[in-house]
């Protein structure tokens, strides 16, 4: 374990000691209770050109077996991978994904390394023969100006469901902040594994998750207690903790008892404090 890889610039001796103690605590908990599964958030957003096939492949080759990514639907019902509402932030395009055809998006490239926008078919084709993986497919909804009608929402769920049929059971979960799409996915496909993404995991959020009939809950770790996570797990939910941008965040996720930790620095973690799972 290389200490210098885990100490940020400008950290005080006290900060180094606290971080070191947290790492020892995390290691002890891992040995006692088993490590959470790591998800490469957007393929490893702080290490790669996020949400590109190059990012997913790099993280997989480094040993990652968990992933998280984002899907938006074009006007002609194609699913492309992009987190942001608009194209300007990450690509050389302009406007909203949901206001474009796939042919309009196909020539676009990411600003960072010039990668094309992947489709859900690209993602599934790469991962379908890798049954040891698990992916959270986040279902992204458009801005209010382009809000989906019930018919469009059904189309979104249908395209997601049909595109993921080549994936082995147990290797994916459909997640979202949006309650409408979670309800619609459950209504149309009762066996679809779903997950609610939120902030604080407390009794209120657990009741919401029960109402939505989801299988898992994602929570912001900084505002969630160990008790909240335990109660969710007792209720039958798996818990994903986020965000994780440094080793201290990872140690917090382990200490809280998360089943899964979603991280922007997956390769750094598996080379240091976490073993691939």
DOTI-98446 format. One record per residue (C-alpha): residue in three letters; x, y, z. Coordinates in pm, whole numbers, padded with zeros to 5 digits, always signed. Layout:
BEGIN
alaXYZ/...
END
This chain:
BEGIN
unk+00000+00000+00000/unk+00152+00332-00107/unk+00080+00607+00145/unk+00169+00884-00099/unk-00112+00770-00330/unk-00361+00837-00052/unk-00255+01175+00079/unk-00379+01482-00102/unk-00164+01791-00145/unk-00185+02033+00144/unk-00311+01775+00396/unk-00199+01837+00753/unk-00031+01574+00971/unk-00356+01552+01169/unk-00551+01498+00847/unk-00306+01227+00743/unk-00348+01054+01076/unk-00728+01066+01056/unk-00725+00931+00700/unk-00485+00654+00800/unk-00705+00559+01092/unk-01008+00551+00865/unk-00824+00319+00626/unk-00732+00083+00909/unk-01093+00087+01025/unk-01210+00009+00671/unk-00964-00276+00636/unk-01074-00425+00967/unk-01439-00403+00874/unk-01371-00560+00534/unk-01206-00857+00697/unk-01490-00893+00949/unk-01792-00836+00731/unk-01686-00870+00367/unk-01628-00589+00124/unk-01904-00398-00052/unk-01920-00433-00427/unk-01757-00141-00607/unk-01939+00029-00895/unk-01741+00239-01141/unk-01959+00551-01152/unk-02002+00646-01519/unk-01719+00403-01584/unk-01489+00592-01344/unk-01571+00960-01391/unk-01257+01100-01225/unk-01023+00857-01400/unk-01172+00815-01748/unk-01363+00999-02017/unk-01691+00929-01842/unk-01968+00717-01992/unk-01765+00605-02294/unk-01696+00249-02397/unk-01327+00325-02351/unk-01401+00409-01987/unk-01597+00090-01921/unk-01334-00125-02089/unk-01047+00039-01901/unk-01218-00016-01566/unk-01311-00373-01653/unk-00955-00450-01761/unk-00830-00306-01431/unk-01046-00555-01240/unk-01375-00374-01186/unk-01684-00590-01203/unk-01941-00328-01103/unk-02059-00034-01314/unk-02307+00253-01315/unk-02414+00443-01625/unk-02685+00676-01760/unk-02934+00639-02046/unk-03124+00905-02241/unk-03371+00841-02522/unk-03362+01015-02861/unk-03668+01125-03056/unk-03644+00806-03264/unk-03634+00580-02956/unk-03263+00503-02935/unk-03088+00490-02598/unk-02756+00671-02573/unk-02525+00696-02276/unk-02490+01047-02137/unk-02541+01190-01790/unk-02608+01557-01860/unk-02934+01705-01987/unk-02745+01901-02251/unk-02477+01803-02499/unk-02256+02110-02448/unk-02090+01997-02126/unk-01927+01673-02242/unk-01954+01670-02621/unk-01901+01893-02925/unk-02278+01908-02979/unk-02549+02149-02866/unk-02900+02110-02730/unk-03085+01831-02551/unk-03041+01461-02623/unk-03417+01411-02600/unk-03466+01668-02876/unk-03236+01489-03126/unk-03250+01185-03351/unk-02979+00924-03319/unk-02843+01020-03661/unk-02793+01374-03532/unk-02600+01243-03232/unk-02393+00979-03409/unk-02124+01218-03544/unk-02070+01382-03204/unk-01755+01319-03002/unk-01666+01376-02638/unk-01456+01682-02566/unk-01203+01499-02352/unk-01080+01217-02578/unk-01297+01230-02889/unk-01512+00924-02816/unk-01856+00863-02973/unk-02167+00848-02758/unk-02231+00479-02687/unk-02572+00324-02730/unk-02730+00073-02498/unk-02662-00188-02767/unk-02288-00106-02752/unk-02289-00146-02375/unk-02484-00472-02373/unk-02276-00622-02655/unk-01961-00570-02449/unk-02096-00695-02116/unk-02339-00971-02215/unk-02071-01242-02202/unk-01931-01116-01871/unk-02173-01270-01617/unk-01952-01179-01322/unk-02049-00812-01360/unk-02327-00600-01214/unk-02453-00270-01360/unk-02691-00004-01239/unk-02866+00135-01549/unk-02977+00482-01444/unk-03288+00590-01632/unk-03250+00963-01703/unk-03555+01178-01763/unk-03564+01495-01978/unk-03595+01855-01858/unk-03945+01983-01781/unk-03980+02144-02121/unk-03949+01800-02281/unk-04126+01601-02008/unk-04249+01259-02119/unk-04612+01180-02172/unk-04729+00846-02036/unk-04693+00703-02386/unk-04331+00820-02416/unk-04257+00688-02067/unk-04386+00346-02174/unk-04164+00362-02482/unk-03863+00446-02267/unk-03923+00146-02040/unk-03988-00085-02335/unk-03665+00013-02510/unk-03462-00030-02188/unk-03619-00366-02109/unk-03586-00513-02458/unk-03228-00391-02506/unk-03113-00560-02186/unk-03264-00903-02262/unk-02922-01047-02364/unk-02787-00974-02015/unk-02787-01266-01770/unk-03035-01235-01482/unk-02887-01080-01171/unk-02632-00872-01358/unk-02825-00543-01370/unk-03078-00314-01205/unk-03282-00024-01347/unk-03240+00281-01122/unk-03370+00637-01115/unk-03442+00943-00904/unk-03772+00970-01094/unk-04065+00792-00933/unk-04275+00788-01250/unk-04032+00579-01450/unk-03975+00338-01162/unk-04349+00285-01127/unk-04391+00241-01501/unk-04107-00012-01526/unk-04257-00214-01240/unk-04606-00190-01391/unk-04493-00306-01736/unk-04233-00561-01623/unk-04310-00692-01273/unk-03989-00895-01264/unk-03765-00601-01353/unk-03506-00529-01080/unk-03536-00160-00987/unk-03366+00084-00753/unk-03453+00424-00607/unk-03180+00689-00600/unk-03212+00951-00328/unk-03040+01155-00061/unk-03089+01071+00306/unk-03185+00711+00377/unk-03434+00725+00662/unk-03773+00580+00757/unk-03952+00811+00512/unk-03732+00704+00221/unk-03778+00339+00311/unk-04156+00382+00297/unk-04125+00551-00044/unk-03913+00261-00167/unk-04169+00012-00042/unk-04442+00198-00227/unk-04239+00189-00547/unk-04166-00183-00495/unk-03798-00139-00574/unk-03523-00386-00486/unk-03254-00144-00378/unk-03194+00211-00256/unk-02903+00445-00327/unk-02827+00708-00063/unk-02589+00998-00006/unk-02354+00864+00259/unk-02270+01198+00422/unk-02632+01248+00528/unk-02725+00888+00610/unk-02679+00702+00938/unk-02580+00343+01007/unk-02925+00295+01160/unk-03094+00408+00839/unk-02898+00160+00633/unk-02962-00122+00878/unk-03335-00052+00873/unk-03338-00055+00493/unk-03152-00384+00485/unk-03390-00532+00742/unk-03674-00430+00510/unk-03511-00632+00232/unk-03336-00359+00032/unk-02979-00361-00085/unk-02810-00027-00024/unk-02574+00161-00256/unk-02372+00445-00104/unk-02254+00748-00303/unk-02064+00966-00385/unk-01713+00828-00338/unk-01434+01053-00463/unk-01158+00960-00217/unk-01049+00686+00023/unk-01219+00851+00320/unk-01553+00825+00137/unk-01486+00458+00075/unk-01405+00403+00444/unk-01732+00574+00536/unk-01927+00344+00304/unk-01769+00039+00463/unk-01833+00169+00815/unk-02198+00245+00732/unk-02244-00111+00608/unk-02334-00036+00245/unk-02382-00339+00021/unk-02248-00142-00276/unk-02025+00166-00304/unk-02046+00378-00620/unk-01715+00551-00688/unk-01556+00793-00933/unk-01208+00650-00856/unk-01257+00275-00894/unk-00909+00187-01021/unk-00738+00382-00744/unk-00950+00202-00486/unk-00895-00151-00616/unk-00521-00085-00638/unk-00527+00027-00275/unk-00788-00044-00012/unk-01048-00247-00202/unk-01025-00582-00375/unk-01230-00632-00692/unk-01571-00786-00635/
END
